[in-house]
């Protein structure tokens, strides 16, 4: 895309709002997120009044991130195998009930440091359950050409709420008491429930096969991620960024309070500054991306975070604190939006929820581990030192993770190809029959041996992405040029699902192998004779 002036930039990033359903759900979630940030900033500040130990304060971030690490993957599997809309409605109802209980506890002065962490954990557990489903429905709300702007606008919505929510929370807490922000949050997702109740998922071709079981679906999702290089690249770059960036998120209440000597209003203003800066960065994304490209832009964002971190460490006055916040906000959105898009375009529809759940798990798992690390470092050596060390890691991560290029799956056709012929069976097999061994016999010219083996390696990853748990290629020692490809699948039903999962991009990989084949390959299906 060529960007010409501010008009093109705004038109590009606002294009998803042409679609009514996206606009309605985006607006409803914006209101809900404002309430969420009101409660989140108030909870962080409440902990500083209950226990100002750096480790305890950092545990607020841990309690907020840990549920994503623990529950996102099974939630992603559920998002792939059950009705997403009903699942989201159930999760939002759970969050609403937990928020009402939290607000009541604050009102009655029943909250201790431990119960505060418990309520945060419960609320974020509901968010963890819904996060993969929320991300996976985006392609259903807008067409492919608007997917990138839609993901970016989702990040804008989060940062608009981050800019508004903490400030409103601070004002409410000062004028009406600390419980007020928690009560507003308790009812802020009513609009989201209404939007979900109104929305209907678009009609899609449904498989005639039974739905996957949860445990098997999780295994298959992990297996897919392991064999999806484009998704793995996103995960590696995510760890390199979120580990150092988690430092300022975990310690920000102490920077605003202890280092600068401010109160809840200053902490809210700092969060608001980060949010507003992120919004500005989001609107600049199309132009920046057109000029620098995804990988250099993400590297620049990591470097910017590496510069912002020591500014937070040095901040004993307002000027360096707000300068660090502006830089942190811009670089956060630059990296986060590109990582999100990279994860989205790397995944076919059948595993989108699980793949995005794995991304979310790595995202919040890294934030969780990082928050514990930086809280302990701050306790032992001081708040500034924690930021300086995190800055060094941010710069080091740019060099270490550079070879993992992002969005390399953009433009690849991940729609089902449905080109595998149905397997021939002499009698009907039970769905749970297995394991299944699939053998494909190839005959090649001896001179093409090395080229054939090089071409078939990417095909091994395709088998793994679609459900195979083991793969090998063998050659016949008595007949040169005779090659046998073998892969194992857990059950006959899982192999039938493979037929539905193979994409047009996978078909191209198979065609690359067929260039070296002298005659039509022969495929044989063997099912374990030990059944029952």
N, C-alpha and C positions, 0 to 999 in steps of 0.2 A: 504494500500500500504506500502510495506517495502522499505525504502530508504537506499541504500548502496553507500555511497560516493557521491562526487560531480557530477559524470557522470549521476547517476540515477536522481538526483535532476534537473539537466539541461534538461535531456531527458523528464522528466515528464512535466515540465512547458513549454517547447517548443513544445510539441506534437501538439497543435492546428495548427501550421504552416505547417503541412503535408497537410492541406486542403487549396487548392488554393484560394477559395473565401474568407475564413477568412483572409488569409495572405494579400490578395490585399486590402480588406477593412480596416484591421488593419493598414497597411502602410499608406493608404490615410488619415485615421483619425489621425494618428500620426502627419503627416505634418500639418493638419488642427489645431490640438491641440497645436502644437508649435507656430503657428500664434496666437492662442487664448491666450496663456500664455504671448506672447510678448505684446499683447494689454492689457491684464489684469494687468500685473506688471507695465506697463507704465501708465495705467490709475490710479492705486493706487498711484504711485509716483506723477503723475500730480496733483492729489487732494492735496497732501501735499504742492505743490507750489502755489495752488490757495487758499487753506484754510487749515491750519494745526491744527484746532480744533480737539481734539480726537474723538468727536462725529461725525463730518463731515467725518473724515477719515474712521471711522468704518462704515459709511453709504455706502461706496463703496462696502463693503462686503454685506451689506443689499440689495443694488440694484442688486448685482449679485445673491443673494440667493432667494430673494422674488418671482421672477417669477416662480421658481420651486414650491414654496409653493402654488402659486395661480393657475398655469396652468397645472401642471403635471398630475393631476387626470383626467380632461377632455381629455387631450392629450392621456393618457393611454387608456381611453375608445375608442377614435378614432382609436388608434393603434390596438385594438381588433376587430373593426368592419369594417375598410376600408383597402385598399391595403397599406401595410406598406412601400413598396418601393416608391410608388408615394408620400406618405405622407412625407417621409424623404427628397425626392428631393425638394418638396415644401418648407419645413422648412429650408433646406440649402440655397435655393435661397433667402428667406427672410433674413436670417442671413447675406448673402453676400451683399445685398443691404444696410442693416443697417450699416454694417462695412464700406462700401464705404462712406456713408454720414458722419459717425463719423470721418473718416480720413480726409475728406474734411473740416469739421469743425475745426479740430485741425490745419490743414495747414493754414487756413484763420484766425486763432486766434479768433474764434467765441465761443470757449468753455468756459463756466462758471461752477462753482460748480454744479449748478442745471442741466444745459444741459449735463454735464458729467454723472451725475447720471441717467438722462433720457436715454441717448444712451446705457449705460450699461444695464439698465432695458430692453430696446427694444431688444438688442442682446441676452441677457440671456432669454428673453421670447421665442425667436426662439429656443434656446437650450432646454428650458423647454418643448416646444412642441415636440421636437424630442427625448428627453432622454428616455422615456419609450419604444418608438419604437426601438431605438438603442439597449437597453438592451434586449428587447423581441425577437430580431432576432438572438441572439447568439446561442440558441439551434437549429436554422435552418442552421447555418454555420458549426457546428461541431457535432459529435455524443455525446451521453450522457457521455461516459467515458472521453471525453476531455472537458466537460463543465467546471469543476472546474479550470483546467489550463487556459482555454480560458478566464474566468472571471478574473483570476489573471493576465493574460497577458494584458487584457484591462486596468487594473489598472497600470501595468508596463508602458504601452504606455502613459497614462496620466502623470505618473511621469517622464518618459524620456522627454516628452515635457515640464514638469515643470522645469526639470534640464537645458534644452537647451534654451527654450523660453525666460525666463527672462534675461539670460546672453546675448543672441543675441539681445534682445530688448534694453538692456543697451548699448551695443556696437553701435547699429544703432543710438540710440538717441544721443550718444556722438559724433558720426562721421557725421551724416546726419541730425540731428535735431529730436525733440520729435515726429514729425508727421510720421517719417519713420516706426516705428513698427506698427503703425495703418494701413499704406498702405499695408505692407506685410500681415497683418492679413486679410485685405479686400479681398485678392485673394487666401488665403491659403486653402480654401475649394473647389477649382476647381477639385483637385484630388478626393475628396470625391464624388462630383457630377458625375465625370466620372466613378468611381467604382460602384456607385449606378445605373447609366445608363446601365452598362454592366451586373450587377448581375440580375438573375431572381430567384424569390422565388421558392423553391421546391414545386412540386405539392402535394396538401393535399386534403383529403376528405372534401368536402364542404357540409355544412348543406343545406337541402332543405328548411329550414325555412327562413323567411325574416330577414334581418340584424336588429340588435337592434337599437333603437333610443338612441341618445346621453344621454339625462337626465336619462332614464331608465337604460342604461348601467352603468352610474356613480353610481346610487343607488345600482345596483346589485353588483358592484365591492366593494363598501363600506360594503355592507352586507356580502359579502364573506370574506373580511378581518376581520370583527368583529367575525366571526365564525371559522376562521382559526388560531388555537392556535400557530402553528409553525411560521406563518407570524407575529402574534402579539409578539411572543418572540423576533423576529428580530427587530421589531419596538421599543420595550422597551429598548433592549440593545443599539440600535442606539441613542436614546435620551440620555441615560446615558453617552455615549461617546462623541457625537457631541456637546452637550451643553458646557462642559468645553473646548473641543478642539477648539471651535470657537473663543476662547479668543486670542490665538496666531495668528490665521489667520487674525482676525480683526485689531489687534494692531501691527502687524509685521512692517508696514512702519514706525511707530513711534518708535518702539524699535531700528530699524536700523538707523533711522535718528536722533531722539532726544536723546535717551539714549546713543547710541554708537557714534553718531556724524558723521555717514557716509552719502553717497549720493546714487544716483540711482544705481551705480555700486555695492555697498555693498548690497543693497536690492536685486538686481538680484542675487548676489552670494549666499545670504542666501536662497532664493527660490530654486536656483540650488542645493544647498547642501541638502535641504529637499527632492528634487526630486531624486537625486542620492542615498540618503540613503534609500528612499522608494524602488528604484529599487533593491538595495542589499537585502532589507528585503523580496521583492517578490520572489527572487530566493532562499532564505532560507526557504520560506514558507512550501514546501513539507516536508522537514526534521523536521522543528519545529512542524508542525501539527502532523506528525507521532509520535513524541516524547511526546507532551503535550496534544494533542487533541484540538478540536475547542474551547470549552468553557474556558479551562484554558489559551489557547493562547490569546483569546480575552481579558480575565481578565488581563493577563500580559501586553497586549498592552495598556489597560486603565491605569494601574499602571505606565507604562513607560511614558505615556503622563502626568500623575500627577507629575512625576519627572521633565519632560522637562519644564513644565510651570513655576515653580519658577526659573529655570535657565534663562529663558527669562526675568523674572522680575529682576533678579540680574545682567543681562548682561549690563555692562558699558564698556566692552572691547571685542575684537574679540574672545578670547578663549571660554568664557562661551556662547557667542552667537552661535558660530558654534557647540559647544558641544550640546547645546539645539536643534539646527536644525537637527543634525544627529539623535538624539534620537526621535525627533518629526517625522521625515520622516519614520524611521523604524516602529515605533508603529502605525503611521497612516495607512500604507499599510497593516500591520498585521490585524488590526481591520476591515478596510474597505473591504478588499478582502473577509474575512470570513463572514461579514454581507451580502455582495452582493450574495455570493454563497448560504447562508442560505435563502435569499429571493427567489432566483431562484428555488431552489429545493422544496420550500413549495407550488408552484403554478402549477395548471394544465394549459394546453395550452390555453383553452378558455378564461381565465381571467388573463393571464400572463401580458399583457400590463397594465391593471388596478392595479393588485397587485404590480407590480414594480413601477407604478406611485405613489401608496400610500407610498411605501418605500422611493421613491425620495422626495415626499412631506414632509414626516417626517424628512428626512435627511436635506433638505435645509430649511425647516421651523424652525428646531432647530438651524441651523447655523444663520438664519436671526434673530431670537429672541435673541440668544446668543450674536450676534454682537452688537445689540442695548444695551443689558444689560452691556456688558463689555466696550463698548464705554462710557456709562454713568458713570460706576464705575471708569473708568480711568479719566474721566473729574472731578469727585468729589474728589477722593482719590489718584489719581496717577496711572501711568501705572504699576509699580511693584505690587501694592496692588491688582489690577485686576487679575494679573497672580497668586498671592498667593491664592486668594479666589477660582479661577477656579481650582487650584490644589487640594484644599480641597474637592471640589465637585466631582472631578474625582475619588478620593479615596473612597468617600462615595458611589458613584454610583456603584462601583464594588460590594460592599456588598449588596446594595439594589436590584440590578438587577440580582444577581447570580442565583436565582431560575428559571429564564427564560432561559432555555437551547436552544442552537442554533443547527441548522441543524438536528433536530429530524425527519424531513421529508425525509432525505436522504435515498434512497433505497425504499421508498414507491411508489407503482405503481399508478400514477395519470393519466394513459391513460383511455379514456372513456370505460366503460364496456358494454354499450348498452344492459343491461340485463333486463331493465324495459319493460314489455309488453305494447303495444300501448293501450291507454284507449278506452273503448267501448262507442260509442255515438250513439244515435238513429237518429240524424240528424246533418248535418255539422254545426259547430259552427264558429262564427266570431272570428278572431284572438284577437280582443280587448274585447271579452266577459269576464266578471269577476266582482269582484274577484272570484277566484276559491278556494273552500274548498275541500281538499283531506282527506278522512277518511279511516283509515286502522284498521280493527277489528282483535284483537288477542285473543286467548283463551289459558290461561296458568293454571298450577297447582297452587293452593293457596299457597303452601309451597315455590314456586319460585317467589312470588310477588316481594320481595326486590331485588333479583338478576336480575329479568327482568327489573325493573325500573332503576337499575344501568347500565345495558347494553344498554338501549335505550337512555340514555342521550347523548352519543356521536353521535347517529343517529340524534338527534335534531340539532346538529351543522352541520351535513351533509346537512340537509334540508335547513338550513340558508345559507350555503356556495353556494348552487346551486340555490338560488333565493327565498325561502320562507321568508315572512316577519313576520310571527307569528307561533308559534308551542306550542302544549300542549299535555299532555297524561291524559286520563280520565279513571276511572274505574266504572263499573256498580254496583251501591249499592244494586241492587236486584239480581244480578247474580255474585257471587264471581268468580274471574278469567277471567272475560270478560273485556278487555282493549281496549280503542279506542284512536288511535293516530290521531291527527288533525293538519294540517298545512295549511296556507293560501298563495296563490300566486296571484300576481297582475292581471294576465290575463291568458286566455287559451293558448295563444302563449307562454307566459313565462313558463307555466307548460310543454308544449311540449319541450321547451328548456331544462328543468330539465332532461328529459329523455336522452338527449344527453350529459349532463354534469356529470352524475353520473360516478364515477371512479371505477377501480378495488379495490382500497383501501376502498371506500365506500361500495362496495359489501361485503367485509369482515366484516364491522360493522353490516350490515344487517344479515349476517350469525351468528354473535354472539348473536343477538336478537332471531333468529329463534331456537336456542338451547332450548329455554324455551317454545316454542309454541307447542300446542297439535295437531293442524290441520292447514291446509293452510290458511294464513290470507286473508281476503277479503277487497279489496280496492274499495271505492266509490268516484266518482267525482261529486261535486255539484257546479253549476255555479250560480252566483247571478241572481235572477229572475228580478231584476230591471235593465233593459238595455235601453240604448238610452236616 
